[in-house]
C-alpha cells in the first residue's frame, strides 16, 4: 500500500513532522490503517507494511510495533518497501521476512546509455545487493522496479515521462 500525497508533501518520502504529538498521531493512525489493510488481504502471498516512508524509518520501535500488529492479522510474509536510497538505514529488517526495495537505482552514468552499460550497472549493483543480503541474512525482493519513458531512464529511472521520440528505445533497453 502507498500513502497518497497531501498538504505540504509532494512525495511520501517527505512526510515529516515537528512534534512528538504529530508523530504519535501519524503512527497511531497509520498502524490502524495498515492493520486494516493487512486484515483485508490476510491471504496474500506477501504484504508490505510500509512504502518509501523515508523520514519515518528512524522510529524503529514504532515500526517494530506496527510489524507485530500486522502479524496478528496475517500469516503472509512481511517486508517494508525501502526507497533505493535508504534500504541500508532500516534497522528493523530482523523483524521482517525479506528486505524490500523500491529498485529505481541509477544504473548508468549518462542518458541514452547502451544496453551493455546498463547491464554493467546492474551487475555492479547486484554484487552490492547480494553482499547486503548476506550481511543481513535475508533475501531481497524488489517491491517495485521500472523505468519511465525518458532518455534519462538509466540515470534517473523515477524521472517524469517525456514526449521525446528517443525516450521509448531507452526505456526498452533498460527493461531488457
C-alpha positions in Angstrom: 0.0 0.0 0.0 1.1 3.5 -0.8 0.1 6.6 1.1 -1.2 9.3 -1.2 0.3 12.8 -1.1 -1.4 15.5 0.8 -0.9 19.0 2.0 2.8 20.1 2.1 4.1 16.7 1.0 4.9 16.2 -2.7 6.0 12.6 -2.1 5.5 10.1 0.7 9.3 10.1 1.4 9.0 13.7 2.5 6.4 13.0 5.3 7.9 14.6 8.3 6.6 16.2 11.5 8.0 18.7 14.0 6.5 17.5 17.3 6.2 14.2 19.2 2.5 14.6 19.3 2.3 14.9 15.5 4.5 11.8 15.1 2.3 9.9 17.6 -0.8 10.8 15.7 0.8 9.7 12.4 2.0 6.4 13.7 -1.2 5.6 15.6 -3.5 6.3 12.6 -1.0 4.6 10.2 -1.0 1.5 12.3 -4.8 1.4 12.4 -4.9 1.8 8.7 -2.2 -0.7 7.7 -3.5 -3.4 10.1 -7.0 -3.0 8.5 -5.5 -3.3 5.0 -3.5 -6.4 6.1 -6.6 -8.0 7.6 -8.5 -7.4 4.3 -5.6 -9.1 2.5 -4.8 -11.7 5.1 -4.4 -14.5 2.5 -1.9 -12.5 0.3 1.3 -14.2 -0.8 3.2 -11.3 0.9 2.5 -8.0 2.5 4.3 -4.7 2.6 3.9 -2.8 5.9 5.2 0.5 4.6 6.4 2.0 1.3 9.1 4.7 0.8 8.4 6.4 4.1 12.0 7.6 4.3 11.8 10.1 7.1 9.9 7.6 9.4 12.4 4.8 9.4 14.4 6.4 12.3 11.4 5.4 14.5 12.5 1.8 14.8 10.4 1.0 17.8 7.2 2.3 16.2 7.9 0.2 13.1 8.5 -2.9 15.2 5.1 -2.3 16.9 3.4 -2.0 13.5 5.0 -5.2 12.3 3.9 -7.0 15.4 0.3 -5.7 14.9 0.2 -6.7 11.3 1.5 -10.2 12.1 -1.6 -10.6 14.4 -3.9 -10.4 11.4 -2.0 -12.2 8.6 0.4 -15.0 8.2 1.7 -13.6 4.9 5.5 -12.9 4.7 6.2 -9.3 5.5 8.5 -6.7 4.2 9.0 -2.9 4.2 9.5 -1.3 0.7 12.5 0.9 1.3 13.4 3.5 -1.2 16.6 2.5 -3.1 18.5 5.3 -1.3 17.5 4.1 2.2 17.4 0.3 2.4 20.7 0.2 4.4 19.2 2.6 7.0 16.5 0.2 8.0 17.1 -1.2 11.5 14.0 -3.4 11.7 14.8 -5.9 8.9 15.3 -8.5 11.6 11.5 -8.3 12.3 10.6 -8.8 8.7 10.8 -11.8 6.4 12.6 -10.2 3.4 14.3 -7.0 2.5 12.0 -5.0 0.2 13.5 -2.4 -2.1 11.9 0.1 -4.5 14.5 -0.6 -7.1 14.8 2.7 -9.0 18.6 2.6 -8.9 20.6 4.6 -11.3 22.4 2.0 -13.5 24.4 4.2 -15.8 26.3 7.4 -15.7 24.8 9.0 -18.8 21.4 9.4 -20.5 20.8 7.2 -23.6 23.2 4.5 -22.2 23.8 1.4 -24.2 22.4 -1.9 -23.2 26.0 -3.0 -22.3 26.4 0.0 -20.0 23.0 -0.7 -18.3 23.9 -4.4 -17.9 27.2 -3.5 -16.3 25.5 -1.1 -13.9 23.1 -3.9 -12.9 25.9 -6.4 -12.5 27.7 -4.0 -10.1 24.5 -3.2 -8.2 23.6 -6.9 -7.9 27.0 -7.6 -6.3 26.4 -4.9 -3.7 22.8 -6.2 -3.1 24.0 -9.8 -2.7 26.6 -8.7 -0.2 23.9 -6.7 1.8 21.5 -9.6 1.7 24.3 -11.9 3.1 25.1 -9.4 5.8 21.5 -9.0 7.0 20.7 -12.7 6.4 17.6 -12.0 4.4 16.6 -12.4 0.8 15.8 -9.2 -1.2 12.7 -8.7 -3.2 12.2 -5.7 -5.5 8.9 -4.3 -4.3 8.9 -2.0 -7.4 11.0 -1.9 -10.5 10.5 0.2 -13.6 11.7 2.9 -15.9 9.9 5.9 -17.2 9.8 6.6 -20.9 12.7 9.1 -20.8 16.2 9.4 -22.2 17.2 9.8 -18.5 15.8 6.4 -17.5 19.2 4.7 -16.9 20.3 7.7 -14.8 17.0 8.7 -13.1 14.5 5.8 -13.5 12.0 7.7 -11.4 12.0 10.9 -13.6 9.0 12.0 -15.5 7.7 10.7 -18.8 8.8 12.7 -21.8 7.4 13.0 -25.3 10.9 12.8 -26.8 10.9 10.2 -29.6 14.2 8.9 -28.2 12.6 8.0 -24.9 10.9 4.7 -25.7 14.0 3.0 -27.0 16.0 4.0 -23.9 13.1 2.7 -21.7 13.1 -0.6 -23.6 16.9 -1.0 -23.3 16.6 -0.5 -19.5 13.7 -3.1 -19.3 15.7 -5.6 -21.2 
